[in-house]
């Protein structure tokens, strides 16, 4: 078996090595990866950054939409509670007036 190395692959970015076995005409290419910074061109890195930014913005929009929806539900719930408490307060005020009138009439 013989290993032959090229300085760079056809892409000009990653070194490749050819592995040949004795008696076999088949060749197998093995790509040796380097550091992640060497794997991507500046254009690919910019595209990746743009894609990540778009994903982050999309998630942020969805989270903001959900937050606004929850806030609307919360405000609506508070408004309903205010209405119930106002009715209860009105009823208690009327009851208090009725009891005061009743007490005043008995005291006379």
WOJOFEN-V7898 format. One record per pair of residues at least 24 apart in sequence whose C-alpha atoms are under 10 Angstrom apart, sorted by the first residue. I is the first residue (numbers start at 1). J is the second residue. D is the distance in whole Angstrom. If there is no record, write none. Layout:
I/J/D  I/J/D
This chain:
5/30/10  13/38/7  13/39/7  13/40/8  13/41/9  14/38/8  14/39/7
